[in-house]
Every structure is written in structure tokens, then in C-alpha cells.
């Protein structure tokens, strides 16, 4: 990815190194990986999933010296630029649709943080909270994306951020109010909501590239690899149940996530992302 022309966003909340309290169970209202990832990552790290779902403490990995630079500073700057480009892409698109654009607040934190949806847990992956219009990300997830989920590269990381920003667009356009159910199932509103956010991530990518000449060779393939890596079926077979249970899907299969991401890329048009009217996902 070429980052030079991407504007760093001012809508950032850097809570790294602040620690976090423990509170009520997180409401996964359109979040990143959700319950499937909680179970998967719990198995990888040997953590009791009840701790993650009920707001229990997590082991904290120290990534900085007191008052000094952090190992994830470059990842923070990267996130800041991707968020800025998302603002630049979506603000005019919302204006065209007569929707008032309000930028999402992106919060970067370590392990645990308070949110408008309860206590945010890093082990659930990046997530969006519709109650406060915030995107929440523990930057250690980027390492997990490459090492544990087999999706390395900057654009794979950018796809994850863009997916969460897609949830913010759904919140602004009223999709979350109309289709905010978190019921699971291969044809559920939850899956359709997540696949639309994948499609919106594709729209961001193609429009940001048109404006900023952002994409380089291999970037699109990296994004599709990330979309495939976090499909419900792949997670369930890999480090979850060991077999696929479509009735428990919350985000869609790997093939579906790639398909809708590509649809956004190829069209650049929000009308092409109407997963709720689609007969076949």
C-alpha cells in the first residue's frame, strides 16, 4: 500500500498503556469477529472463553517502556491514515445520499477498554459500537491476523479497519436500526449486516485508490485472503469446533465474505451492496 497521500485522521483516541477496567458483557452490535473468534482465540491461547464474554481480566503483554516509544507506533500511524482515507471516501458519498456524515471515533487500546457497548475485549477482535459510534482496535490483532489467521500484509489490515468503518456507515444510514438483530444463522440479518460491511470495505478500497493511488501489486489478493481467513466456516474448522455449523454463522462463510468484498471493489457503488434484498448471499 502507498500511504503517503492518505490523510491521518484527527478522530483518534489513543488509550494504549492506560489499562482498563472490567464491566458488563460486551454487546457485539455489528462487531469485528464476534463469538466465533472469541471461541477460536480462546482455544489458541488457552483462555477460558467465559472470561472474555463476562468481562474478566486478560493477561497484558507489555509493548512499551514507561514513557518511551512503543513497538506498535507504526501500526497506530497506519490505522490513523486508513481511518482518514475512510473519512475522505465516505463523507461525499453520504452527502450524495442526503445523509449527514459524522466521523467515527477510532479508539486504539491494550487488551480491555470501556465502550458505549460495555467492556471491550481485545480477544473478540476489532469491533464497532453503534451506541457511541466508535471503532475499537487492539493493535496486537494485526499480528494475529498474519500469524494465526494467515493473512499478512498492510492491505489485509486495512480491510479489517474498512470493514468496521462500513459498520459506521450502516449506523449513519439506519441499517443497524432496521437490521440490528444478532441472531445467528447462515441467512440471518447478522450475516447480511456483516457481508454488507465487507462490500463497503471494497467500496472504500476502490474509491481510495482512485483518489490517492493507494493500491500496489498484491494488495487486493491480500484483502481477499483476510476476508477468507475470518469467514465463519474457516474459523469453525480451523481453531473453533473443528466442523462447520451454518446455523451458528454470524458473519458469513469465507466464500461469501470474499464475494461481497469483490462486489464493492468492482462496483464502487453502495446500491450494489444491498445484501438484505439479495436472494443468494
C-alpha positions as a Markdown table, in Angstrom:
| # | Residue | x | y | z |
|---|---|---|---|---|
| 1 | Unk | 0.0 | 0.0 | 0.0 |
| 2 | Unk | 1.1 | 3.6 | -0.7 |
| 3 | Unk | 0.3 | 5.6 | 2.4 |
| 4 | Unk | 1.9 | 8.9 | 1.6 |
| 5 | Unk | -1.2 | 10.6 | 0.3 |
| 6 | Unk | -3.6 | 9.2 | 2.9 |
| 7 | Unk | -4.5 | 11.9 | 5.4 |
| 8 | Unk | -4.1 | 11.0 | 9.1 |
| 9 | Unk | -7.3 | 11.3 | 10.9 |
| 10 | Unk | -7.8 | 13.5 | 13.9 |
| 11 | Unk | -10.7 | 11.4 | 15.2 |
| 12 | Unk | -8.4 | 9.0 | 17.2 |
| 13 | Unk | -8.4 | 8.1 | 20.8 |
| 14 | Unk | -5.1 | 6.6 | 21.9 |
| 15 | Unk | -5.6 | 4.6 | 25.1 |
| 16 | Unk | -2.6 | 2.4 | 24.7 |
| 17 | Unk | -0.8 | 1.9 | 28.0 |
| 18 | Unk | -3.8 | 3.1 | 30.1 |
| 19 | Unk | -5.1 | -0.3 | 31.1 |
| 20 | Unk | -8.8 | -0.8 | 31.5 |
| 21 | Unk | -11.5 | -1.7 | 34.0 |
| 22 | Unk | -13.9 | -4.6 | 33.8 |
| 23 | Unk | -17.6 | -4.1 | 33.3 |
| 24 | Unk | -20.7 | -5.7 | 31.7 |
| 25 | Unk | -20.6 | -8.2 | 28.9 |
| 26 | Unk | -19.8 | -6.6 | 25.5 |
| 27 | Unk | -22.8 | -6.2 | 23.2 |
| 28 | Unk | -21.5 | -7.3 | 19.8 |
| 29 | Unk | -23.6 | -4.8 | 17.8 |
| 30 | Unk | -22.1 | -5.2 | 14.4 |
| 31 | Unk | -18.6 | -6.0 | 15.7 |
| 32 | Unk | -15.5 | -7.5 | 14.2 |
| 33 | Unk | -15.1 | -11.2 | 14.6 |
| 34 | Unk | -17.7 | -11.8 | 17.3 |
| 35 | Unk | -18.4 | -15.0 | 19.3 |
| 36 | Unk | -16.8 | -17.4 | 16.8 |
| 37 | Unk | -13.5 | -15.5 | 17.2 |
| 38 | Unk | -13.8 | -15.5 | 21.0 |
| 39 | Unk | -14.0 | -19.3 | 21.0 |
| 40 | Unk | -11.3 | -19.6 | 18.4 |
| 41 | Unk | -8.8 | -17.3 | 20.1 |
| 42 | Unk | -9.6 | -18.8 | 23.5 |
| 43 | Unk | -8.5 | -22.2 | 22.2 |
| 44 | Unk | -5.3 | -20.7 | 20.6 |
| 45 | Unk | -4.3 | -19.0 | 23.8 |
| 46 | Unk | -5.8 | -21.4 | 26.4 |
| 47 | Unk | -8.1 | -18.7 | 27.8 |
| 48 | Unk | -11.5 | -19.6 | 29.3 |
| 49 | Unk | -14.0 | -18.1 | 26.9 |
| 50 | Unk | -16.3 | -17.2 | 29.8 |
| 51 | Unk | -13.7 | -14.8 | 31.0 |
| 52 | Unk | -13.8 | -13.0 | 27.6 |
| 53 | Unk | -17.6 | -12.9 | 27.4 |
| 54 | Unk | -18.2 | -11.9 | 31.0 |
| 55 | Unk | -15.6 | -9.1 | 31.2 |
| 56 | Unk | -12.9 | -11.0 | 33.1 |
| 57 | Unk | -9.3 | -9.9 | 33.2 |
| 58 | Unk | -6.8 | -10.8 | 30.4 |
| 59 | Unk | -3.0 | -11.2 | 30.5 |
| 60 | Unk | -1.4 | -8.0 | 29.4 |
| 61 | Unk | 1.6 | -8.0 | 27.1 |
| 62 | Unk | 3.9 | -5.1 | 27.7 |
| 63 | Unk | 4.7 | -3.3 | 24.4 |
| 64 | Unk | 6.4 | -0.2 | 25.7 |
| 65 | Unk | 8.9 | 1.1 | 28.2 |
| 66 | Unk | 7.4 | 3.5 | 30.7 |
| 67 | Unk | 7.1 | 6.9 | 28.8 |
| 68 | Unk | 9.0 | 5.6 | 25.8 |
| 69 | Unk | 8.2 | 4.6 | 22.2 |
| 70 | Unk | 6.0 | 1.5 | 21.6 |
| 71 | Unk | 6.6 | -1.3 | 19.2 |
| 72 | Unk | 3.2 | -0.7 | 17.7 |
| 73 | Unk | 3.6 | 3.0 | 16.9 |
| 74 | Unk | 3.9 | 2.3 | 13.2 |
| 75 | Unk | 0.7 | 0.3 | 13.4 |
| 76 | Unk | -1.0 | 3.3 | 15.1 |
| 77 | Unk | 0.1 | 5.7 | 12.3 |
| 78 | Unk | -1.1 | 3.2 | 9.7 |
| 79 | Unk | -4.5 | 3.0 | 11.4 |
| 80 | Unk | -4.7 | 6.7 | 11.6 |
| 81 | Unk | -4.1 | 7.1 | 7.8 |
| 82 | Unk | -6.6 | 4.4 | 6.9 |
| 83 | Unk | -9.3 | 6.0 | 9.1 |
| 84 | Unk | -8.5 | 9.4 | 7.5 |
| 85 | Unk | -8.9 | 7.9 | 4.0 |
| 86 | Unk | -12.2 | 6.3 | 5.0 |
| 87 | Unk | -13.5 | 9.7 | 6.2 |
| 88 | Unk | -12.4 | 11.2 | 2.8 |
| 89 | Unk | -14.2 | 8.5 | 0.9 |
| 90 | Unk | -17.4 | 8.3 | 2.8 |
| 91 | Unk | -18.1 | 12.0 | 3.5 |
| 92 | Unk | -19.0 | 12.8 | -0.1 |
| 93 | Unk | -20.9 | 9.5 | -0.6 |
| 94 | Unk | -23.1 | 10.3 | 2.4 |
| 95 | Unk | -23.7 | 13.8 | 1.1 |
| 96 | Unk | -24.8 | 12.4 | -2.2 |
| 97 | Unk | -27.4 | 10.3 | -0.4 |
| 98 | Unk | -28.6 | 13.2 | 1.8 |
| 99 | Unk | -27.2 | 11.6 | 4.9 |
| 100 | Unk | -25.3 | 13.8 | 7.4 |
| 101 | Unk | -21.8 | 12.4 | 7.8 |
| 102 | Unk | -20.3 | 12.2 | 11.2 |
| 103 | Unk | -16.9 | 10.7 | 11.5 |
| 104 | Unk | -16.4 | 7.6 | 13.6 |
| 105 | Unk | -14.1 | 7.8 | 16.6 |
| 106 | Unk | -11.3 | 5.2 | 16.4 |
| 107 | Unk | -10.0 | 4.0 | 19.8 |
| 108 | Unk | -6.8 | 2.1 | 20.0 |
| 109 | Unk | -6.3 | 0.3 | 23.3 |
| 110 | Unk | -4.5 | -2.6 | 25.1 |
| 111 | Unk | -6.5 | -5.7 | 26.0 |
| 112 | Unk | -9.5 | -4.1 | 27.7 |
| 113 | Unk | -11.3 | -0.8 | 27.4 |
| 114 | Unk | -14.7 | 0.8 | 28.4 |
| 115 | Unk | -17.1 | 1.4 | 25.5 |
| 116 | Unk | -20.6 | 2.5 | 24.9 |
| 117 | Unk | -21.5 | -1.2 | 24.4 |
| 118 | Unk | -19.9 | -2.4 | 27.7 |
| 119 | Unk | -16.3 | -3.6 | 28.3 |
| 120 | Unk | -14.4 | -4.1 | 25.0 |
| 121 | Unk | -12.1 | -7.2 | 24.9 |
| 122 | Unk | -9.2 | -7.5 | 22.6 |
| 123 | Unk | -9.8 | -11.2 | 22.2 |
| 124 | Unk | -13.1 | -10.5 | 20.4 |
| 125 | Unk | -11.2 | -8.8 | 17.6 |
| 126 | Unk | -11.8 | -5.3 | 16.2 |
| 127 | Unk | -15.4 | -4.1 | 16.7 |
| 128 | Unk | -17.8 | -1.3 | 16.2 |
| 129 | Unk | -20.1 | 0.1 | 18.9 |
| 130 | Unk | -23.2 | 1.7 | 17.4 |
| 131 | Unk | -24.1 | 3.2 | 20.8 |
| 132 | Unk | -21.1 | 5.6 | 20.7 |
| 133 | Unk | -20.2 | 5.5 | 17.0 |
| 134 | Unk | -16.8 | 4.1 | 17.9 |
| 135 | Unk | -14.3 | 1.7 | 16.3 |
| 136 | Unk | -12.2 | -0.2 | 18.8 |
| 137 | Unk | -9.0 | -1.9 | 18.0 |
| 138 | Unk | -6.1 | -3.5 | 19.9 |
| 139 | Unk | -3.2 | -3.3 | 17.5 |
| 140 | Unk | -1.9 | -6.7 | 18.6 |
| 141 | Unk | -4.7 | -8.1 | 16.4 |
| 142 | Unk | -2.7 | -7.1 | 13.3 |
| 143 | Unk | 0.0 | -9.6 | 14.4 |
| 144 | Unk | -2.6 | -12.3 | 15.0 |
| 145 | Unk | -4.1 | -11.6 | 11.6 |
| 146 | Unk | -0.9 | -12.6 | 9.9 |
| 147 | Unk | 0.5 | -15.2 | 12.3 |
| 148 | Unk | -2.6 | -17.0 | 13.5 |
| 149 | Unk | -5.1 | -16.3 | 10.7 |
| 150 | Unk | -2.6 | -16.5 | 7.8 |
| 151 | Unk | -3.5 | -13.1 | 6.3 |
| 152 | Unk | -0.3 | -10.9 | 6.5 |
| 153 | Unk | 0.2 | -7.6 | 4.8 |
| 154 | Unk | -0.9 | -4.0 | 5.2 |
| 155 | Unk | -3.9 | -4.2 | 3.0 |
| 156 | Unk | -5.2 | -7.2 | 5.0 |
| 157 | Unk | -5.1 | -4.9 | 8.0 |
| 158 | Unk | -6.7 | -2.1 | 6.1 |
| 159 | Unk | -9.6 | -4.4 | 5.0 |
| 160 | Unk | -10.3 | -5.1 | 8.7 |
| 161 | Unk | -10.4 | -1.3 | 9.5 |
| 162 | Unk | -12.5 | -0.6 | 6.4 |
| 163 | Unk | -15.0 | -3.3 | 7.4 |
| 164 | Unk | -15.5 | -1.7 | 10.8 |
| 165 | Unk | -15.9 | 1.7 | 9.1 |
| 166 | Unk | -18.5 | 0.0 | 7.0 |
| 167 | Unk | -20.5 | -0.7 | 10.2 |
| 168 | Unk | -20.3 | 3.0 | 11.0 |
| 169 | Unk | -21.8 | 3.8 | 7.6 |
| 170 | Unk | -24.6 | 1.3 | 8.3 |
| 171 | Unk | -25.2 | 3.1 | 11.6 |
| 172 | Unk | -25.4 | 6.5 | 9.8 |
| 173 | Unk | -27.8 | 5.2 | 7.2 |
| 174 | Unk | -30.1 | 3.5 | 9.6 |
| 175 | Unk | -29.2 | -0.1 | 8.7 |
| 176 | Unk | -28.3 | -1.0 | 12.2 |
| 177 | Unk | -31.7 | 0.2 | 13.5 |
| 178 | Unk | -33.6 | -1.8 | 10.9 |
| 179 | Unk | -31.4 | -4.9 | 10.9 |
| 180 | Unk | -29.6 | -4.9 | 14.2 |
| 181 | Unk | -30.5 | -8.4 | 15.3 |
| 182 | Unk | -27.6 | -10.5 | 16.4 |
| 183 | Unk | -29.4 | -13.8 | 15.9 |
| 184 | Unk | -27.2 | -16.4 | 14.2 |
| 185 | Unk | -27.8 | -18.4 | 11.1 |
| 186 | Unk | -26.5 | -18.6 | 7.5 |
| 187 | Unk | -29.4 | -16.4 | 6.2 |
| 188 | Unk | -29.7 | -14.1 | 9.3 |
| 189 | Unk | -29.7 | -10.4 | 9.4 |
| 190 | Unk | -26.4 | -10.6 | 11.3 |
| 191 | Unk | -24.7 | -12.3 | 8.4 |
| 192 | Unk | -26.3 | -9.9 | 5.9 |
| 193 | Unk | -25.1 | -6.9 | 8.0 |
| 194 | Unk | -21.5 | -8.2 | 8.1 |
| 195 | Unk | -21.4 | -9.0 | 4.4 |
| 196 | Unk | -22.7 | -5.5 | 3.6 |
| 197 | Unk | -19.8 | -4.1 | 5.7 |
| 198 | Unk | -17.4 | -6.3 | 3.6 |
| 199 | Unk | -18.9 | -4.8 | 0.4 |
| 200 | Unk | -18.5 | -1.3 | 1.9 |
| 201 | Unk | -14.8 | -2.2 | 2.6 |
| 202 | Unk | -14.5 | -2.9 | -1.1 |
| 203 | Unk | -16.1 | 0.5 | -2.0 |
| 204 | Unk | -13.6 | 2.2 | 0.3 |
| 205 | Unk | -10.7 | 0.4 | -1.4 |
| 206 | Unk | -11.6 | 1.2 | -5.0 |
| 207 | Unk | -12.5 | 4.8 | -4.3 |
| 208 | Unk | -9.5 | 5.5 | -2.1 |
| 209 | Unk | -7.3 | 4.1 | -4.9 |
| 210 | Unk | -8.9 | 6.3 | -7.5 |
| 211 | Unk | -8.3 | 9.3 | -5.3 |
| 212 | Unk | -5.0 | 8.6 | -3.7 |
| 213 | Unk | -3.4 | 5.9 | -6.0 |
| 214 | Unk | -3.1 | 3.7 | -2.9 |
| 215 | Unk | -3.1 | 0.1 | -4.2 |
| 216 | Unk | 0.0 | -1.8 | -5.2 |
| 217 | Unk | 0.5 | -5.2 | -6.7 |
| 218 | Unk | -0.8 | -7.9 | -4.5 |
| 219 | Unk | -2.9 | -5.7 | -2.2 |
| 220 | Unk | -6.3 | -6.9 | -3.5 |
| 221 | Unk | -5.2 | -10.5 | -3.1 |
| 222 | Unk | -4.1 | -9.7 | 0.5 |
| 223 | Unk | -7.5 | -8.2 | 1.3 |
| 224 | Unk | -9.4 | -11.2 | -0.1 |
| 225 | Unk | -7.1 | -13.5 | 1.9 |
| 226 | Unk | -8.1 | -11.6 | 5.0 |
| 227 | Unk | -11.8 | -11.8 | 4.1 |
| 228 | Unk | -11.5 | -15.5 | 3.6 |
| 229 | Unk | -9.5 | -16.0 | 6.8 |
| 230 | Unk | -12.2 | -14.6 | 9.0 |
| 231 | Unk | -15.2 | -16.5 | 7.4 |
| 232 | Unk | -17.3 | -18.4 | 9.9 |
| 233 | Unk | -16.7 | -21.7 | 8.3 |
| 234 | Unk | -12.9 | -21.3 | 8.2 |
| 235 | Unk | -12.8 | -20.2 | 11.8 |
| 236 | Unk | -15.0 | -23.1 | 12.9 |
| 237 | Unk | -13.0 | -25.7 | 11.1 |
| 238 | Unk | -9.6 | -24.2 | 11.9 |
| 239 | Unk | -9.4 | -23.3 | 15.6 |
| 240 | Unk | -13.1 | -23.5 | 16.7 |
| 241 | Unk | -15.3 | -26.5 | 16.7 |
| 242 | Unk | -13.4 | -28.5 | 14.1 |
| 243 | Unk | -16.5 | -28.7 | 11.9 |
| 244 | Unk | -19.0 | -26.2 | 10.3 |
| 245 | Unk | -22.3 | -25.3 | 11.8 |
| 246 | Unk | -24.1 | -22.9 | 9.5 |
| 247 | Unk | -26.9 | -22.3 | 12.0 |
| 248 | Unk | -24.3 | -20.6 | 14.2 |
| 249 | Unk | -22.9 | -18.3 | 11.5 |
| 250 | Unk | -22.8 | -14.6 | 12.4 |
| 251 | Unk | -20.5 | -13.1 | 9.7 |
| 252 | Unk | -20.8 | -15.4 | 6.7 |
| 253 | Unk | -18.7 | -18.0 | 5.1 |
| 254 | Unk | -15.2 | -17.3 | 3.6 |
| 255 | Unk | -16.6 | -17.5 | 0.1 |
| 256 | Unk | -19.4 | -15.1 | 0.9 |
| 257 | Unk | -17.1 | -12.6 | 2.5 |
| 258 | Unk | -14.8 | -12.6 | -0.5 |
| 259 | Unk | -17.7 | -12.4 | -2.9 |
| 260 | Unk | -19.2 | -9.3 | -1.3 |
| 261 | Unk | -15.8 | -7.6 | -0.8 |
| 262 | Unk | -15.2 | -8.1 | -4.5 |
| 263 | Unk | -18.6 | -6.8 | -5.4 |
| 264 | Unk | -17.8 | -3.5 | -3.6 |
| 265 | Unk | -14.4 | -3.4 | -5.3 |
| 266 | Unk | -15.8 | -3.9 | -8.8 |
| 267 | Unk | -18.8 | -1.6 | -8.5 |
| 268 | Unk | -17.7 | 1.2 | -6.1 |
| 269 | Unk | -21.5 | 1.7 | -5.7 |
| 270 | Unk | -23.5 | 1.4 | -2.4 |
| 271 | Unk | -26.5 | 0.2 | -4.4 |
| 272 | Unk | -24.6 | -3.0 | -5.3 |
| 273 | Unk | -24.2 | -3.8 | -1.6 |
| 274 | Unk | -27.8 | -4.5 | -0.7 |
| 275 | Unk | -27.3 | -7.8 | 1.0 |
| 276 | Unk | -30.8 | -7.5 | 2.6 |
| 277 | Unk | -32.6 | -7.9 | -0.7 |
| 278 | Unk | -30.2 | -10.5 | -2.1 |
| 279 | Unk | -31.8 | -13.9 | -2.6 |
| 280 | Unk | -28.4 | -15.6 | -2.6 |
| 281 | Unk | -25.6 | -14.5 | -0.4 |
